[in-house]
Each structure stands twice: as structure tokens, then as C-alpha cells.
Amino acid sequence: MYEKINREDELVEILEKFIIPKKTAIIGLGNELRCDDAFGVLVTNALQKILPPHIGNCVKIVTASTNPEAFLDVFDSYENIIVLDTLAPSLNNKGLMATELDPEFMEEYRLTTHSVSLGKLISGKKTLLIGIYASCLDYEIKISLQTAKAMSMVIRSVYKSLLSRCNLIE
């Protein structure tokens, strides 16, 4: 169901196949007050700072934090959705992963740390989840080294993929 991501080029390849200009939204979820749960929020915030303003002509980048249902218009307006989020802690899984989501699967199982069902939000959409398994979900404003490394890889990979898919000049 999911693919563990070990190298940046693996993620770039996945993203380049998934990003369709003018039809893709990148949505960051998370809680900045809960350690690694900040992953998606911190990645989209960083992308919004480093990408040129006209990137919005190619893809929509949204920081939805803990309230993805407030962005129903974004979920409704785009065919492809990339969700950046923290995954529920698992003893068997660590690190960064990517998977194309099946809305029906998301209705049955809680994969992320949010109470809202992503299955309802992504219904009928092609959705890629890029997530990090949480090492820490305490109420602290910090992230683990594992999450910091994953964030760096995801930011670089999305940037490279957008340069390619959106014909941006570096």
C-alpha cells in the first residue's frame, strides 16, 4: 500500500508523475504545538516562502493546519491532491513514506493523526499522501531529527518537481 522513501530521487520521481499543472493542490496538515505533528504545516510554510509567487498559476499550496475541512473549496477545485501530514506512530514503521490514497480505505482506517476523515475530503480525487511516522506527539514546539531530515528532503523534492513540471526557472 505504501512506499518507504529513502532517497530524494525516489520522491522526485513520484511527484513528477503526480503533479499536473493547474490541476494539483499541495495541502499541509498538522499541529505546530505537537512536535512531529507540525511536519505538513512546516513543509507548506517553507514552500510558500521559497517558491516564486507565480507558482500559484501552476499549483495551489495551502497550509490547512488542523482544520482541513475549512479548505473544502481547494479539495473540490483540484483533481490531484498532495497531502503532507504526520502519520500515527507505529512500532513497525519509521521514516518517510508516500502512498496514493484510496478514499474508501481512509474511511475505515485512521492513518494520520487527525480526527477528520480524509476519506470524505478526498472522495473522487487522485490523492498522494506524503507522511512521516511520528516520533514525538507531545505538546512541545520542537521536531525530532528524523522529521527535520524528512522535511528537508520533501521541500527539496517538491521544489525540484515543480521546477520540472511547472517550467519554472531556477
MARBA-3410 file (N, C-alpha, C, O; in Angstrom, 1 decimal):
170
0.8,-1.2,0.0,0.0,0.0,0.0,0.9,1.3,0.0,0.5,2.2,-0.7 ~ 1.9,1.3,0.7,2.8,2.5,0.8,4.2,2.2,0.3,4.6,1.0,0.3 ~ 4.9,3.2,0.1,6.3,3.1,-0.4,7.1,3.9,0.6,7.0,5.1,0.7 ~ 8.1,3.2,1.2,9.0,3.9,2.1,10.0,4.7,1.2,10.5,4.2,0.2 ~ 10.2,5.9,1.5,11.1,6.8,0.7,12.4,6.9,1.5,12.5,7.4,2.6
13.5,6.5,0.8,14.8,6.5,1.4,15.7,7.6,0.7,16.6,8.1,1.3 ~ 15.4,7.9,-0.6,16.2,8.8,-1.3,15.4,9.9,-2.0,14.2,9.7,-2.3 ~ 16.0,11.1,-2.1,15.3,12.2,-2.7,14.8,11.9,-4.1,13.7,12.3,-4.5 ~ 15.7,11.3,-4.9,15.3,11.0,-6.3,14.0,10.1,-6.4,13.3,10.2,-7.4 ~ 13.8,9.2,-5.4,12.6,8.4,-5.4,11.4,9.3,-5.3,10.4,9.1,-6.0
11.4,10.2,-4.4,10.3,11.1,-4.1,10.1,12.1,-5.3,8.9,12.3,-5.7 ~ 11.1,12.6,-5.9,11.0,13.4,-7.1,10.3,12.7,-8.2,9.4,13.2,-8.9 ~ 10.7,11.4,-8.4,10.0,10.6,-9.5,8.5,10.5,-9.2,7.7,10.6,-10.1 ~ 8.2,10.2,-8.0,6.7,10.0,-7.6,6.0,11.3,-7.9,4.9,11.4,-8.5 ~ 6.6,12.4,-7.4,5.9,13.7,-7.5,5.8,14.2,-9.0,4.8,14.7,-9.4
6.8,13.9,-9.8,6.8,14.4,-11.2,5.7,13.6,-12.0,5.1,14.2,-12.9 ~ 5.4,12.4,-11.6,4.3,11.6,-12.2,2.9,12.1,-11.7,1.9,12.0,-12.4 ~ 2.9,12.7,-10.5,1.6,13.0,-9.9,1.2,14.5,-10.1,0.0,14.8,-10.3 ~ 2.1,15.4,-10.2,1.8,16.8,-10.4,1.4,17.1,-11.8,2.1,16.9,-12.8 ~ 0.2,17.6,-11.9,-0.4,18.1,-13.2,-0.6,19.6,-13.1,-1.4,20.0,-12.2
0.1,20.4,-13.9,-0.1,21.9,-13.7,-1.5,22.3,-13.8,-2.3,21.8,-14.7 ~ -1.9,23.2,-13.0,-3.3,23.8,-12.9,-4.3,22.8,-12.3,-5.5,23.2,-12.2 ~ -3.9,21.6,-12.0,-4.9,20.6,-11.5,-4.5,20.0,-10.2,-5.1,19.0,-9.7 ~ -3.4,20.5,-9.6,-2.8,19.9,-8.4,-2.8,20.9,-7.2,-2.4,22.1,-7.4 ~ -3.2,20.4,-6.1,-3.0,21.2,-4.8,-2.2,20.5,-3.8,-2.3,19.2,-3.7
-1.3,21.2,-3.1,-0.5,20.6,-2.1,-1.0,21.2,-0.8,-1.0,22.4,-0.6 ~ -1.4,20.3,0.1,-2.1,20.7,1.4,-1.3,20.2,2.6,-1.1,19.0,2.7 ~ -0.8,21.1,3.4,-0.1,20.7,4.6,-1.0,20.7,5.8,-1.7,21.7,6.1 ~ -1.0,19.5,6.5,-1.8,19.4,7.7,-0.9,19.2,8.9,0.3,18.8,8.8 ~ -1.4,19.6,10.1,-0.6,19.3,11.3,-0.9,20.4,12.4,-1.6,21.4,12.2
-0.3,20.1,13.5,-0.4,21.0,14.7,1.0,21.4,15.1,1.8,20.5,15.6 ~ 1.4,22.6,15.0,2.7,23.1,15.3,3.1,23.0,16.8,4.2,23.2,17.1 ~ 2.1,22.8,17.6,2.3,22.7,19.0,2.6,21.3,19.5,2.8,21.0,20.7 ~ 2.6,20.3,18.6,2.7,18.9,18.9,3.9,18.2,18.2,3.7,17.3,17.4 ~ 5.1,18.7,18.5,6.3,18.1,18.0,6.2,17.7,16.5,6.0,18.6,15.7
6.4,16.4,16.2,6.4,16.0,14.8,5.1,16.2,14.0,5.1,16.1,12.8 ~ 4.0,16.4,14.7,2.7,16.7,14.0,2.8,17.9,13.2,1.9,18.2,12.4 ~ 3.8,18.8,13.4,4.0,20.0,12.6,4.5,19.8,11.2,4.5,20.7,10.4 ~ 4.9,18.5,10.9,5.5,18.2,9.6,4.9,18.9,8.4,5.5,19.7,7.7 ~ 3.6,18.6,8.1,2.9,19.1,6.9,2.8,20.6,6.9,3.0,21.3,5.8
2.6,21.2,8.0,2.4,22.7,8.1,3.8,23.4,7.9,3.9,24.3,7.1 ~ 4.8,22.8,8.5,6.2,23.4,8.3,6.7,23.3,6.8,7.3,24.2,6.3 ~ 6.3,22.2,6.2,6.8,22.0,4.8,6.0,23.0,3.9,6.7,23.6,3.1 ~ 4.7,23.1,4.0,4.0,24.0,3.1,4.4,25.5,3.4,4.5,26.3,2.5 ~ 4.6,25.8,4.7,5.1,27.2,5.0,6.4,27.5,4.3,6.6,28.5,3.8
7.3,26.5,4.4,8.6,26.7,3.8,8.5,26.8,2.2,9.1,27.7,1.6 ~ 7.6,26.0,1.6,7.5,26.1,0.2,6.9,27.4,-0.2,7.3,28.0,-1.2 ~ 5.9,27.9,0.6,5.3,29.2,0.2,6.4,30.3,0.3,6.3,31.3,-0.4 ~ 7.4,30.2,1.2,8.4,31.2,1.3,9.5,31.1,0.2,10.0,32.2,-0.3 ~ 9.8,29.9,-0.3,10.9,29.8,-1.2,10.5,29.8,-2.7,11.3,30.0,-3.6
9.2,29.4,-2.9,8.8,29.4,-4.3,8.3,30.7,-4.8,7.8,31.6,-4.0 ~ 8.5,31.0,-6.1,8.1,32.3,-6.6,6.6,32.5,-6.5,5.9,31.5,-6.6 ~ 6.1,33.7,-6.4,4.7,34.0,-6.2,3.8,33.4,-7.4,2.7,33.0,-7.2 ~ 4.4,33.4,-8.6,3.6,32.9,-9.7,3.4,31.4,-9.8,2.8,30.9,-10.7 ~ 3.9,30.7,-8.7,3.7,29.3,-8.6,2.3,28.9,-8.6,1.8,27.9,-9.0
1.5,29.9,-8.0,0.0,29.7,-7.9,-0.6,29.5,-9.3,-1.8,29.0,-9.3 ~ 0.0,29.9,-10.4,-0.5,29.6,-11.7,-0.4,28.2,-12.1,-1.0,27.7,-13.1 ~ 0.4,27.4,-11.4,0.7,26.0,-11.7,0.1,25.1,-10.7,-0.7,24.1,-11.0 ~ 0.3,25.3,-9.4,-0.2,24.5,-8.3,-0.7,25.4,-7.2,-0.2,26.5,-7.0 ~ -1.6,24.9,-6.4,-2.1,25.6,-5.2,-1.4,25.0,-4.0,-1.4,23.8,-3.8
-0.8,25.8,-3.1,-0.1,25.4,-1.9,-0.9,26.0,-0.7,-1.0,27.2,-0.6 ~ -1.4,25.1,0.2,-2.2,25.6,1.3,-1.7,25.0,2.6,-1.4,23.8,2.6 ~ -1.6,25.8,3.6,-1.4,25.3,4.9,-2.7,25.2,5.7,-3.3,26.2,6.1 ~ -3.2,24.0,5.8,-4.5,23.8,6.4,-4.5,23.6,7.9,-5.5,23.5,8.6 ~ -3.3,23.4,8.4,-3.1,23.1,9.9,-4.0,21.9,10.3,-3.9,20.9,9.8
-4.7,22.2,11.4,-5.6,21.1,12.0,-7.0,21.2,11.5,-7.9,20.6,12.0 ~ -7.2,22.0,10.5,-8.6,22.3,10.0,-8.8,22.1,8.5,-9.1,23.1,7.8 ~ -8.5,20.9,8.0,-8.6,20.7,6.5,-10.0,21.0,6.0,-10.1,21.4,4.8 ~ -11.0,20.8,6.8,-12.4,21.0,6.3,-12.7,22.4,6.0,-13.6,22.7,5.3 ~ -11.9,23.3,6.5,-12.0,24.8,6.1,-11.6,25.1,4.7,-11.8,26.1,4.2
-10.9,24.1,4.1,-10.4,24.3,2.7,-11.2,23.3,1.7,-10.6,22.9,0.8 ~ -12.4,23.1,2.0,-13.2,22.3,1.1,-13.2,22.8,-0.3,-13.2,22.0,-1.3 ~ -13.1,24.1,-0.5,-13.1,24.7,-1.9,-11.8,24.2,-2.6,-11.9,24.0,-3.8 ~ -10.7,24.1,-1.9,-9.5,23.6,-2.5,-9.6,22.1,-2.9,-9.3,21.7,-4.0 ~ -10.1,21.3,-1.9,-10.3,19.9,-2.2,-11.3,19.7,-3.4,-11.1,18.8,-4.2
-12.3,20.6,-3.5,-13.3,20.5,-4.6,-12.7,21.0,-5.9,-13.1,20.5,-7.0 ~ -11.8,21.9,-5.9,-11.3,22.6,-7.1,-10.2,21.9,-7.9,-9.9,22.3,-9.0 ~ -9.6,21.0,-7.3,-8.4,20.3,-7.9,-8.6,18.8,-8.0,-9.2,18.2,-7.2 ~ -8.1,18.3,-9.1,-8.2,16.9,-9.4,-7.2,16.0,-8.6,-7.5,14.9,-8.2 ~ -6.0,16.6,-8.5,-4.9,15.8,-7.8,-4.6,16.6,-6.5,-4.4,17.8,-6.5
-4.6,15.8,-5.4,-4.3,16.4,-4.1,-3.1,15.7,-3.5,-3.0,14.5,-3.5 ~ -2.1,16.5,-3.1,-0.9,16.0,-2.4,-1.1,16.5,-0.9,-1.1,17.6,-0.6 ~ -1.3,15.5,0.0,-1.4,15.8,1.4,-0.1,15.5,2.1,0.5,14.4,2.0 ~ 0.4,16.5,2.8,1.6,16.4,3.6,1.2,16.3,5.1,0.6,17.3,5.6 ~ 1.4,15.2,5.7,0.9,15.0,7.1,1.8,14.1,7.9,2.6,13.3,7.4
1.5,14.1,9.2,2.2,13.2,10.1,1.3,11.9,10.2,0.1,12.0,10.3 ~ 2.0,10.8,10.3,1.2,9.5,10.4,1.2,9.1,11.8,2.2,9.4,12.6 ~ 0.2,8.4,12.2,0.1,7.9,13.5,1.3,7.0,13.9,1.8,6.2,13.0 ~ 1.8,7.1,15.1,3.0,6.4,15.4,2.8,4.9,15.2,1.7,4.4,15.5 ~ 3.9,4.2,14.8,3.8,2.8,14.6,5.2,2.2,15.0,6.2,2.7,14.7
5.1,1.1,15.7,6.3,0.4,16.1,7.0,-0.2,15.0,8.3,-0.4,15.0 ~ 6.3,-0.6,13.9,6.9,-1.3,12.8,7.4,-0.4,11.7,8.1,-0.8,10.8 ~ 6.9,0.9,11.7,7.2,1.8,10.6,7.9,3.0,11.2,7.5,3.6,12.2 ~ 8.9,3.4,10.4,9.6,4.7,10.8,10.0,5.4,9.5,10.1,4.7,8.4 ~ 10.2,6.7,9.5,10.7,7.4,8.4,9.6,7.9,7.5,8.4,8.0,7.9
10.0,8.3,6.3,9.1,9.0,5.3,8.5,7.9,4.4,9.1,7.0,4.0 ~ 7.2,8.2,4.1,6.5,7.3,3.2,5.6,8.1,2.2,5.3,9.2,2.5 ~ 5.3,7.4,1.1,4.3,8.0,0.2,3.4,7.0,-0.3,3.8,5.8,-0.5 ~ 2.1,7.3,-0.5,1.1,6.4,-0.9,0.0,7.1,-1.6,-0.4,8.2,-1.2 ~ -0.5,6.5,-2.6,-1.7,7.0,-3.2,-2.9,6.5,-2.4,-3.0,5.3,-2.1
-3.7,7.4,-2.0,-4.8,7.0,-1.1,-6.1,6.6,-1.8,-6.5,7.1,-2.8 ~ -6.7,5.6,-1.2,-8.0,5.1,-1.6,-9.0,5.7,-0.6,-8.9,5.4,0.6 ~ -9.9,6.6,-1.0,-10.9,7.2,-0.1,-11.6,6.2,0.8,-11.9,6.4,2.0 ~ -12.0,5.0,0.2,-12.7,4.0,1.0,-11.8,3.4,2.1,-12.3,3.2,3.2 ~ -10.6,3.3,1.8,-9.6,2.8,2.9,-9.5,3.8,4.0,-9.5,3.5,5.2
-9.5,5.1,3.6,-9.4,6.2,4.6,-10.6,6.3,5.5,-10.5,6.7,6.6 ~ -11.7,5.9,5.0,-13.0,5.9,5.8,-12.9,4.9,6.9,-13.4,5.1,8.0 ~ -12.2,3.7,6.6,-12.2,2.6,7.6,-11.0,2.7,8.6,-11.2,2.4,9.7 ~ -9.9,3.2,8.1,-8.7,3.2,9.0,-8.2,4.6,9.2,-8.3,5.5,8.4 ~ -7.7,4.8,10.4,-7.1,6.1,10.8,-5.6,6.0,10.5,-4.9,5.3,11.2
-5.1,6.7,9.5,-3.7,6.6,9.1,-3.0,7.8,9.7,-1.8,7.7,10.1 ~ -3.6,9.0,9.6,-3.0,10.2,10.0,-3.4,10.5,11.5,-4.2,9.7,12.1 ~ -2.9,11.6,12.0,-3.2,12.0,13.4,-4.4,12.8,13.6,-4.7,13.3,14.7 ~ -5.2,13.1,12.5,-6.3,14.0,12.6,-7.6,13.2,12.7,-7.8,12.1,12.3 ~ -8.6,13.9,13.4,-9.9,13.3,13.7,-10.8,13.4,12.5,-11.6,12.5,12.3
-10.6,14.4,11.7,-11.5,14.5,10.5,-11.1,13.4,9.5,-9.9,13.0,9.3 ~ -12.1,12.8,8.9,-11.8,11.7,7.9,-11.3,12.3,6.6,-12.1,13.0,5.9 ~ -10.1,12.0,6.3,-9.6,12.5,5.0,-10.3,11.8,3.8,-10.4,12.4,2.7 ~ -10.8,10.6,4.1,-11.6,9.9,3.0,-12.8,10.8,2.5,-13.0,10.8,1.3 ~ -13.4,11.5,3.4,-14.5,12.3,2.9,-14.0,13.5,2.1,-14.7,13.9,1.1
-12.9,14.1,2.5,-12.3,15.2,1.8,-11.8,14.9,0.4,-11.8,15.7,-0.5 ~ -11.2,13.7,0.3,-10.6,13.3,-1.0,-11.4,12.5,-1.9,-11.0,12.0,-2.9 ~ -12.7,12.3,-1.5,-13.6,11.5,-2.3,-13.6,11.9,-3.8,-13.8,13.1,-4.1 ~ -13.3,11.0,-4.7,-13.3,11.2,-6.1,-12.0,11.9,-6.6,-11.9,12.3,-7.8 ~ -11.0,12.1,-5.8,-9.8,12.8,-6.1,-8.6,11.8,-6.2,-8.6,10.8,-5.5
-7.7,12.0,-7.0,-6.4,11.3,-7.0,-5.6,11.9,-5.9,-5.3,13.1,-6.0 ~ -5.2,11.2,-4.9,-4.6,11.8,-3.7,-3.3,11.0,-3.4,-3.3,9.8,-3.3 ~ -2.3,11.8,-3.2,-1.0,11.3,-2.8,-0.7,11.7,-1.3,-0.7,13.0,-1.1 ~ -0.5,10.8,-0.4,-0.1,11.2,0.9,1.4,11.0,1.1,1.9,9.9,0.8 ~ 2.0,12.1,1.5,3.5,12.0,1.9,3.5,12.3,3.4,3.1,13.3,3.8
4.0,11.3,4.1,3.9,11.4,5.5,5.1,10.9,6.3,5.9,10.1,5.7 ~ 5.3,11.4,7.5,6.4,10.9,8.3,5.7,10.3,9.6,4.8,10.8,10.1 ~ 6.2,9.1,9.9,5.7,8.5,11.1,6.3,9.2,12.3,7.5,9.5,12.5 ~ 5.4,9.6,13.2,5.7,10.5,14.3,6.6,9.8,15.3,6.4,8.6,15.7 ~ 7.6,10.5,15.8,8.5,10.0,16.9,8.0,10.7,18.2,8.2,10.1,19.3
7.4,11.9,18.0,7.0,12.7,19.2,5.7,13.4,18.9,5.6,14.1,17.9 ~ 4.7,13.2,19.7,3.5,13.9,19.6,3.1,14.7,20.9,2.0,15.1,21.1 ~ 4.2,14.9,21.7,4.0,15.7,22.9,3.6,17.2,22.6,3.9,17.6,21.5 ~ 3.0,17.8,23.5,2.8,19.3,23.3,4.0,20.1,23.6,4.2,20.6,24.7 ~ 4.9,20.2,22.6,6.1,20.9,22.6,6.4,21.5,21.2,6.0,20.9,20.2
7.0,22.6,21.2,7.3,23.2,19.9,8.7,22.8,19.6,9.7,23.6,19.7 ~ 8.8,21.6,19.0,10.1,21.1,18.6,9.8,19.9,17.6,8.6,19.4,17.6 ~ 10.7,19.5,16.8,10.5,18.3,16.0,11.7,17.4,16.2,12.8,17.9,16.6 ~ 11.5,16.1,15.9,12.6,15.2,16.0,13.6,15.3,14.9,13.3,15.9,13.8 ~ 14.8,14.8,15.0,15.8,14.9,14.0,15.3,14.1,12.7,15.5,14.6,11.6
14.6,13.0,12.9,14.1,12.2,11.8,13.1,13.1,11.0,13.2,13.1,9.8 ~ 12.2,13.8,11.7,11.3,14.6,11.0,12.0,15.8,10.3,11.6,16.2,9.2 ~ 12.9,16.4,10.9,13.7,17.5,10.3,14.4,17.1,9.0,14.3,17.8,8.0 ~ 15.0,15.9,9.0,15.6,15.4,7.8,14.6,15.1,6.7,14.8,15.4,5.5 ~ 13.4,14.5,7.1,12.4,14.2,6.1,11.8,15.5,5.6,11.6,15.6,4.4
11.6,16.5,6.4,11.1,17.8,5.9,12.1,18.4,4.8,11.6,18.9,3.8 ~ 13.3,18.4,5.1,14.3,18.9,4.2,14.2,18.1,2.8,14.3,18.8,1.8 ~ 14.1,16.8,2.9,14.0,16.0,1.7,12.8,16.4,0.9,12.8,16.5,-0.3 ~ 11.6,16.5,1.6,10.4,16.8,0.9,10.4,18.2,0.3,9.9,18.3,-0.8 ~ 10.9,19.1,1.0,11.0,20.5,0.5,11.8,20.5,-0.8,11.4,21.1,-1.8
13.0,19.9,-0.8,13.8,19.9,-2.0,13.2,19.1,-3.1,13.2,19.5,-4.2 ~ 12.5,18.0,-2.8,11.9,17.2,-3.8,10.7,17.9,-4.5,10.6,17.9,-5.7 ~ 9.9,18.5,-3.7,8.7,19.3,-4.2,9.3,20.4,-5.1,8.8,20.7,-6.2 ~ 10.3,21.1,-4.6,10.9,22.2,-5.3,11.4,21.8,-6.7,11.1,22.4,-7.7 ~ 12.2,20.7,-6.7,12.7,20.1,-8.0,11.6,19.7,-8.9,11.6,20.0,-10.1
10.6,19.0,-8.3,9.4,18.6,-9.2,8.7,19.7,-9.8,8.3,19.7,-10.9 ~ 8.5,20.8,-9.0,7.8,21.9,-9.5,8.6,22.7,-10.6,8.0,23.2,-11.6 ~ 9.9,22.7,-10.4,10.7,23.3,-11.4,10.5,22.6,-12.7,10.4,23.2,-13.8 ~ 10.5,21.3,-12.7,10.3,20.5,-13.9,8.9,20.6,-14.4,8.8,20.9,-15.6 ~ 7.9,20.3,-13.6,6.5,20.2,-14.1,5.9,21.5,-14.5,5.0,21.6,-15.3
6.4,22.6,-13.8,5.7,23.9,-14.0,6.6,24.8,-14.8,6.3,26.0,-15.0 ~ 7.7,24.3,-15.4,8.6,25.1,-16.2,9.1,26.3,-15.5,9.1,27.4,-16.1 ~ 9.4,26.2,-14.3,10.0,27.3,-13.5,11.5,27.4,-13.8,12.2,26.4,-14.0 ~ 12.0,28.6,-13.8,13.4,28.9,-14.0,14.0,29.0,-12.6,13.5,29.9,-11.8 ~ 15.1,28.3,-12.3,15.7,28.3,-11.0,16.5,29.6,-10.9,17.1,29.8,-9.8
END
